[in-house]
Amino acid sequence: EYLAQQGWRETTIGCAPARDENVRGGLVAKRIQYSLKHIGATTINKSQGATLPYGIAVEITQRYCPWESGQIVVGISRTETAPLTVIVGNQEFAIKKMWELITTSTMWTRYTKHILDTITINRMHDESMPRNVFNYTEASPFRRIDATIPTDNTGFVYCITSVPRPEKIYIGQTQNLSQRLPSHNNGTGAFGSQDPRDRPWAVGSYICGLSHMNKIERESLEDSWKQRVRIMIEREGINNPYAWIMAGAHVVEAHNEGCEDESEHI
């Protein structure tokens, strides 16, 4: 009734015609949807930096909700005044979810805290650490360097890490690593590395010396590496990307131990 008083009118629409969509693996799916588009719809990430003078509604429900603390900060700071920001969903759930995301520590919040503790005079934490000493290797497990990537076609099983989101890795296999990495960085490499937010990707580690292996055998090593990472996360509670990257060494050791012919060791 309120919307009708404001000039809105009820309209009945049907589904858009079904159409075929090519998906991964050569499969063909049918897409059926309503031909509706919210006149002011956007994503939280896309609205970053924008001021929305007429207000914004952010959905935070069990089905749809932000998953990063930065999205909460962006979502509640797009308007000039607080009343113009509307949270859609159960109030108790929304508050709990926002608090959970904002207070969740990440490697970058710990990294920032470490820097601030190092340069701040009146520190409140860890007085045992010498002042003005910044232990970079403990604060961040990654150190970016320019290194030559092999250009040969002898076969590789590799692990790449997202530069902007180091907690994200991708494990794969290829014939030529120097050709494969650019394809990941332009979005054509693999489904698991297509998210633009993860680019650019950098090589974390790789297994080489696989000239005696074919694609199926390299994929077997790839699966072993992925399985090792899953075990580390699910059973051992290891959520350290550096440990996931270095798990490739465990895969090599396991392969060599089960291979009697030393000429096939890697």
Backbone torsions as a table, in degrees:
resi	resn	phi	psi	omega
1	GLU	NA	-41.9	-179.8
2	TYR	-62.5	-43.7	179.8
3	LEU	-64.7	-38.6	178.0
4	ALA	-62.4	-38.7	178.7
5	GLN	-66.8	-25.6	179.5
6	GLN	-87.7	4.5	176.8
7	GLY	100.5	3.0	178.0
8	TRP	-77.0	151.4	177.5
9	ARG	-132.1	149.4	-177.8
10	GLU	-81.3	134.2	-178.8
11	THR	-135.1	138.7	178.6
12	THR	-103.6	129.3	179.1
13	ILE	-127.9	161.6	178.4
14	GLY	-111.6	179.6	178.4
15	CYS	-73.1	151.0	173.4
16	ALA	-71.6	154.7	179.1
17	PRO	-59.0	139.3	178.7
18	ALA	-66.3	142.9	178.5
19	ARG	-139.5	152.2	-178.7
20	ASP	-79.9	143.1	177.0
21	GLU	-131.3	128.4	175.5
22	ASN	-78.9	126.8	-179.9
23	VAL	-118.8	179.6	-175.1
24	ARG	-62.9	144.9	177.1
25	GLY	85.3	12.9	179.1
26	GLY	78.6	8.4	179.5
27	LEU	-81.3	153.1	177.8
28	VAL	-119.8	125.7	-179.4
29	ALA	-116.5	160.3	176.9
30	LYS	-105.3	132.5	179.0
31	ARG	-106.1	123.8	176.2
32	ILE	-126.0	122.9	-178.3
33	GLN	-152.8	165.6	175.7
34	TYR	-83.7	140.9	-179.7
35	SER	-83.4	64.0	-179.7
36	LEU	-120.2	142.1	176.4
37	LYS	-140.3	121.5	178.0
38	HIS	-63.9	129.7	-175.4
39	ILE	-63.4	-26.5	-178.3
40	GLY	-123.6	21.1	-176.1
41	ALA	-73.3	143.8	176.1
42	THR	-157.1	174.9	175.3
43	THR	-101.9	160.7	179.3
44	ILE	-62.2	-44.9	-178.0
45	ASN	-63.7	-38.5	-177.9
46	LYS	-70.8	-26.0	-178.3
47	SER	-83.3	-2.2	-178.3
48	GLN	-58.5	129.4	179.6
49	GLY	89.3	-8.8	-178.1
50	ALA	-95.3	146.8	172.5
51	THR	-107.5	123.3	-177.0
52	LEU	-106.0	96.1	-172.3
53	PRO	-66.5	-21.1	-176.8
54	TYR	-98.0	2.8	176.3
55	GLY	106.4	168.3	-179.6
56	ILE	-148.7	144.5	175.5
57	ALA	-116.0	123.5	-178.5
58	VAL	-113.2	122.9	179.9
59	GLU	-85.1	125.5	174.9
60	ILE	-130.9	90.8	-179.4
61	THR	-128.2	174.5	179.2
62	GLN	-64.7	-27.1	-178.7
63	ARG	-87.0	-39.7	-179.1
64	TYR	-131.3	118.1	177.7
65	CYS	-159.6	158.2	176.8
66	PRO	-61.5	159.6	179.6
67	TRP	-127.4	2.0	178.4
68	GLU	-132.6	149.4	-179.9
69	SER	-62.2	-35.1	179.5
70	GLY	-61.4	-32.2	178.6
71	GLN	-68.5	-34.6	176.5
72	ILE	-65.3	-45.6	-179.8
73	VAL	-60.3	-44.6	-179.7
74	VAL	-67.1	-44.5	-175.4
75	GLY	-61.9	-34.4	-176.2
76	ILE	-98.9	9.9	-178.7
77	SER	-126.3	22.8	-178.3
78	ARG	-89.4	-16.0	-175.9
79	THR	-107.4	163.4	-178.0
80	GLU	-78.3	-26.9	178.0
81	THR	-134.3	149.3	-175.8
82	ALA	-59.2	-40.1	-178.5
83	PRO	-59.9	-18.0	-179.3
84	LEU	-83.7	-4.6	176.1
85	THR	-101.3	118.7	-177.2
86	VAL	-114.1	127.4	176.1
87	ILE	-96.4	121.3	-179.0
88	VAL	-96.0	125.2	179.4
89	GLY	134.5	-179.9	178.8
90	ASN	-64.3	126.5	-174.3
91	GLN	-59.7	-46.7	-177.6
92	GLU	-63.4	-43.6	179.6
93	PHE	-64.8	-43.3	-177.4
94	ALA	-62.3	-45.1	180.0
95	ILE	-63.7	-44.9	-179.3
96	LYS	-62.8	-41.8	-178.5
97	LYS	-67.1	-43.4	179.7
98	MET	-63.3	-43.1	179.4
99	TRP	-64.3	-40.6	179.6
100	GLU	-61.0	-44.7	-178.4
101	LEU	-69.9	-41.8	-176.9
102	ILE	-66.6	-34.4	-175.5
103	THR	-94.7	-0.2	178.7
104	THR	-76.1	124.5	-178.8
105	SER	-78.8	140.8	174.9
106	THR	-123.5	173.3	179.6
107	MET	-63.6	-27.0	-178.7
108	TRP	-82.0	-32.2	174.9
109	THR	-69.4	-37.6	176.5
110	ARG	-67.4	-37.7	177.6
111	TYR	-62.1	-45.5	179.0
112	THR	-64.0	-42.4	179.6
113	LYS	-62.6	-39.0	179.5
114	HIS	-62.9	-42.5	179.0
115	ILE	-64.2	-45.6	-179.1
116	LEU	-63.9	-39.4	178.0
117	ASP	-64.6	-30.0	-178.1
118	THR	-74.5	-38.1	-173.0
119	ILE	-99.4	-4.7	-178.3
120	THR	-90.2	136.5	-178.8
121	ILE	-73.4	-52.1	-177.1
122	ASN	-94.0	72.6	-179.4
123	ARG	-77.6	152.4	-179.1
124	MET	-111.6	-3.6	-174.9
125	HIS	-131.6	147.9	170.3
126	ASP	49.7	63.8	-179.6
127	GLU	-70.3	-10.4	-179.1
128	SER	-75.2	-21.1	179.9
129	MET	-77.0	130.9	179.5
130	PRO	-58.7	139.7	179.5
131	ARG	-73.2	155.2	177.4
132	ASN	60.8	23.5	174.5
133	VAL	-118.8	116.5	-177.1
134	PHE	-107.8	106.9	179.9
135	ASN	-86.8	90.8	-174.1
136	TYR	-64.4	-38.5	-175.8
137	THR	-65.9	-28.2	177.3
138	GLU	-82.7	-33.1	-177.7
139	ALA	-74.7	-37.7	-179.7
140	SER	-137.5	127.3	-176.5
141	PRO	-76.2	-11.2	-175.1
142	PHE	-109.5	141.7	173.8
143	ARG	-131.3	110.8	-176.7
144	ARG	-75.4	131.0	177.3
145	ILE	-138.8	157.3	173.0
146	ASP	-86.2	120.3	-178.8
147	ALA	-135.4	148.3	179.0
148	THR	-74.5	126.9	178.2
149	ILE	-94.2	133.1	-179.7
150	PRO	-54.1	139.4	-178.1
151	THR	-107.5	2.5	-176.8
152	ASP	-80.2	168.5	-178.2
153	ASN	-106.5	39.9	-175.7
154	THR	-89.9	-4.2	177.8
155	GLY	94.1	137.8	-177.5
156	PHE	-145.3	149.5	164.5
157	VAL	-117.2	126.9	-167.1
158	TYR	-135.3	161.6	174.3
159	CYS	-130.1	121.6	177.7
160	ILE	-110.9	153.0	-179.2
161	THR	-124.2	144.5	178.3
162	SER	-72.8	129.9	179.0
163	VAL	-68.9	-47.4	-179.9
164	PRO	-75.1	-23.5	-179.9
165	ARG	-131.9	79.9	-173.9
166	PRO	-60.4	-15.6	178.8
167	GLU	-76.8	-4.5	-179.4
168	LYS	-104.8	125.5	177.5
169	ILE	-126.7	164.2	174.7
170	TYR	-139.8	133.0	179.9
171	ILE	-113.9	130.9	-178.6
172	GLY	-152.2	-175.7	178.2
173	GLN	-135.7	153.9	-178.9
174	THR	-161.2	163.2	175.1
175	GLN	-81.5	-36.3	-176.1
176	ASN	-134.2	110.5	-174.3
177	LEU	-69.1	-38.4	-177.4
178	SER	-66.5	-24.8	176.4
179	GLN	-88.2	-28.9	-176.8
180	ARG	-73.9	-40.3	-176.9
181	LEU	-58.7	-46.2	178.0
182	PRO	-59.1	-32.4	179.0
183	SER	-67.9	-33.6	174.7
184	HIS	-66.1	-38.2	-175.9
185	ASN	-78.6	-13.8	174.6
186	ASN	-106.3	7.9	173.5
187	GLY	87.5	7.0	-178.9
188	THR	-110.6	5.7	-174.3
189	GLY	-73.1	-55.8	-177.7
190	ALA	-162.5	158.4	-178.5
191	PHE	-59.7	-37.8	-176.9
192	GLY	-72.8	-8.2	-179.4
193	SER	-122.1	18.2	-174.4
194	GLN	-84.6	-16.7	-177.1
195	ASP	-62.4	118.9	-178.1
196	PRO	-59.1	-25.9	-178.7
197	ARG	-68.0	-18.0	-178.2
198	ASP	-89.5	-10.6	-176.0
199	ARG	-86.3	148.1	1.8
200	PRO	-82.3	160.0	175.2
201	TRP	-98.6	148.4	176.8
202	ALA	-128.1	149.9	-179.8
203	VAL	-73.7	124.0	177.1
204	GLY	-89.4	-49.0	177.2
205	SER	-164.1	163.6	178.4
206	TYR	-153.0	154.6	175.8
207	ILE	-103.6	125.5	-178.1
208	CYS	-120.7	-172.8	-177.8
209	GLY	73.0	37.4	-175.1
210	LEU	-110.7	26.9	-177.2
211	SER	-63.8	-22.4	-179.9
212	HIS	-85.9	-0.8	-177.1
213	MET	-107.2	148.9	172.9
214	ASN	-97.2	-177.5	-176.0
215	LYS	-60.4	-42.1	-178.2
216	ILE	-63.2	-39.5	179.3
217	GLU	-69.1	-37.2	176.0
218	ARG	-66.4	-38.2	178.0
219	GLU	-64.2	-31.4	177.1
220	SER	-65.0	-41.7	175.7
221	LEU	-65.0	-40.3	178.1
222	GLU	-58.7	-46.5	179.9
223	ASP	-63.2	-37.3	179.2
224	SER	-64.3	-39.5	179.4
225	TRP	-65.5	-45.7	179.7
226	LYS	-63.4	-40.3	179.3
227	GLN	-64.4	-39.0	178.7
228	ARG	-62.6	-41.5	179.2
229	VAL	-64.9	-41.9	178.6
230	ARG	-60.3	-41.2	178.7
231	ILE	-63.9	-42.2	179.9
232	MET	-60.4	-38.8	-177.7
233	ILE	-78.0	-51.5	-171.1
234	GLU	-79.7	-36.7	-174.7
235	ARG	-102.8	-36.4	-175.2
236	GLU	-101.3	-7.8	177.7
237	GLY	66.2	27.2	179.8
238	ILE	-92.6	111.0	-178.6
239	ASN	-115.1	36.7	-178.7
240	ASN	-102.6	112.6	-179.1
241	PRO	-56.6	-32.7	179.4
242	TYR	-63.3	-40.6	178.6
243	ALA	-66.9	-36.6	177.7
244	TRP	-63.1	-42.4	-179.9
245	ILE	-63.7	-44.6	-177.7
246	MET	-73.8	-8.3	178.6
247	ALA	-64.5	-15.8	177.1
248	GLY	-60.2	-31.9	178.4
249	ALA	-63.7	-36.5	178.0
250	HIS	-64.9	-38.2	179.5
251	VAL	-64.2	-42.4	179.0
252	VAL	-62.8	-45.6	-179.6
253	GLU	-61.3	-43.8	-179.6
254	ALA	-64.3	-39.0	179.3
255	HIS	-64.8	-46.7	-177.3
256	ASN	-66.9	-35.5	178.9
257	GLU	-65.7	-32.4	-178.7
258	GLY	-92.8	5.0	-178.0
259	CYS	-113.5	111.4	-177.2
260	GLU	-73.5	-32.0	-178.8
261	ASP	-81.9	109.4	-176.2
262	GLU	-64.5	-22.0	179.0
263	SER	-68.4	-15.8	178.9
264	GLU	-103.0	7.5	175.9
265	HIS	-69.9	155.1	179.7
266	ILE	-122.8	NA	NA
